[in-house]
Amino acid sequence: MMLRGLRWAILLVVLAGAVALLALEDVATAPISNDEGGAVHIVGVLPIANPNIKLGSVDPVIILEDQAGFVDRNFEFTLPEESQVLARYTSDFYAPEPVTYELALPIVPQGSYRDVDYDNIPETGVQIFQVAFWDNRFGDLYLDDRDAYGWSGAYSSAKTNDDPRQIGEIIGGKFIVYAPDATQGFPFGFGADAKLFTADDPIVLLPAGYTIVDMNSDPFTFDRSRRPTIDLIEPEDNIPDDFSQLSYPEAFDALVEKARNEYAFTELKGINWDELHAAFRPLFEEAERTNDADAYQAALYRFSLQLRDGHVLVPPTDSVNQQRIGGIGGGIGLAVRELTDGRVLVNFVLENGPADQVGIEYGAEILAVNGKSIQDAIAETNAVNVPYSSLQLERLDKVRFVLRFPQNSTVDITYRNPGGSEASTTLTTTDERNSLSFSRQFVYGTGAESLQNPVDFVFLPTADGGNYGYLEVNDFFGNEGLIIANWEYFLSLANQAEVPGIIIDLRYNRGGFSSIGFRMTGYLHNEEFDVFYNEEYNKIIDDFFHDPRFPARIIPEPDETKRYQGEVVVLVGPACASACEVFAYALSQRDRSTIMGQYGTAALGGGWFDTYMPEDIVFPLPTSRKIDLNGNIIIEDTGIQPTVVVPVTEDNMASTDDVILQAAIEYLNQATQ
């Protein structure tokens, strides 16, 4: 029986070989251009018009990228380490010019074989690659599944479909295909379904070795040059719009049309683009007629304020800026603070200033300004540091400027000194900036934060002889490797000392690249979890779109010994903006940390890159937004609010101690008992 079974097995193999030979006879050989025996060395250009790509790159690499993930339509495909052949940059990656590269092909690549001729006969198949740009952010010798998985859809030699309903489908560009022998089939077109690597693909036989397949033609062309040129493709949606060569009115028209379709928060902020266009276009027409660049810039600045979006920062002209500064140039020697209970108290008195000379004291309650209640006066104050996404931040600025006026102005003040009765006085403003400088610390920080390292830490002694870790994360624009190295070192010390709690201070973090914060969050969790979706405008469907298969996800640090398991307190404030808020949001998930502060964050939740306008002005229009897993817009307008609010009281309103940090320490004292 065993012998008979063996004979049947041999017969089946022979028959299968015969069928294969018959099948091969019916398949044409691919027509070859430039037949020099196959590629050995590739050169090309990586065009990068979007400045954020270079700014945010940590360890940019160009690799030979295995396309087995695309053949299988497996978005979780991990690129085999042995298949990743690195290219060499032949220009400075960070220079303004396009990047050039060269890549030496291995004699036999170590990618994944896939049989793609769909003849129902098992064959070795071919290895399929594209040249692709990635960022080796995690610092290993090769890209791992934290850096890259699936296949590249941007800055690569193959072109993917921009239609989100066909996400990841390759529709053009070039592949590098390796055939181990001359009996392997490969498509020479997309077939009736317009998709590659499906059963209706027309097939040709490839010669052994490397062949460059150009999918931009119909049928495909097959190149066997020894030194082919393969340029990478920057997606059109990643290239900033450039209206700089248009006239002032034409550029404004183009900007409004773009914003009408692509601005991420039109509904959230209730913006009527038709009304704005009608109201502002005459200003641009007049600036064009008079060839007045200042008038044009002033119009664009005032238009930008209508969006009430803190990301949209168009510089004012000198004349507009002088107007703004002139309106707050005079003070009466007082700064005030609005307490949590609603009272507005004096927390700074300039010695020998106008208010001091008439006897207004520290702690006095301001009741009215120029005949209006203090609350009405605050509401009607012009907040200078516009635009604001956060009403809370705008309110803080209004409080800051409620007692600022032009110089030599007359101001009527009604107040009540501590323990005294209501009184009124008339003061004349002077050119004093002390009160203005003092009030700044509660909104934007002291200014010293701009001189700090991206990450600083100390260990604070506790009453029982232990320590808490205290870490300031000051921005996400800095070197990611440096930030992560300091973060890892901080946590390693915390783990060694068995510190029961850490405090992460984000109060003066101005933002940057949110990927850094996401990576840091992974050191505080033991399981993967989804956080939000990034939703952006898509021109093909003329709507905003997010793919539910690809949420932003926290991935734990693989080395468990580097993770921190203790209590976490996060300090926030109005100067925590943009990527800082994304970090705070991620930290707030899964009840992993406690958010503390007196106020929420800046509420900047949009994603943007530059739109170029005339006169070298950049208009940063947010065209993407973050939505939670239920589809609700997050961060924009609302910010990240403290779960434990530190109240502003009469006792702590001008304390020289860090009352928020002290509150965090007290919280940890209770939480770690």
Secondary structure, 3 states (H helix, E strand, C coil): CHHHHHHHHHHHHHHHHHHHHHHHHCCCECCEECCCCCCCEEEEEECCCCHHHHHCCCCEEEEEEECHHHHHCCCCCCCCHHHCCECEECCCCCCCCCEEEEEECCCCCCCCEECCCCCCCCCCCEEEEEEEEEECCCCCCCCCCCCCCCCCCCCECEEECCCHHHCCCEEEEEEEEEECCCCEEEECCCCCCCCCCCCCCCEEEECCEEEEEECCCCCCEEECCCCCECCCECCHHHCCCECCCCCHHHHHHHHHHHHHHHCCCHHHHCCCHHHHHHHHHHHHHHHHHCCCHHHHHHHHHHHHHCCCCCCCCCCCCHHHHHHHHHHCCEECCEEEEECCCCCEEEEEECCCCHHHHCCCCCCCEEEEECCEEHHHHHHHCCCCCCCCCCHHHHHHHHHHHCCEECCCCEEEEEEECCCCCEEEEEEECECCCHHHHHHHCCCCCCCHHHHCCCEEEEEEECCCCCEEEEEEECCECCCHHHHHHHHHHHHHHHHHCCCCEEEEECCCCCCECHHHHHHHHHHHCCCCEEEEEEEEEECCCCEEECCCCCCEEECCCCCHHHCCCCEEEEECCCCCCCHHHHHHHHHHHHHCCEEEECCCCCCCCEECCCEEECCCEEECCCCEEEECCCCCECCCCCCCCCCEECCCCCCCCCCCCCHHHHHHHHHHHHHCC
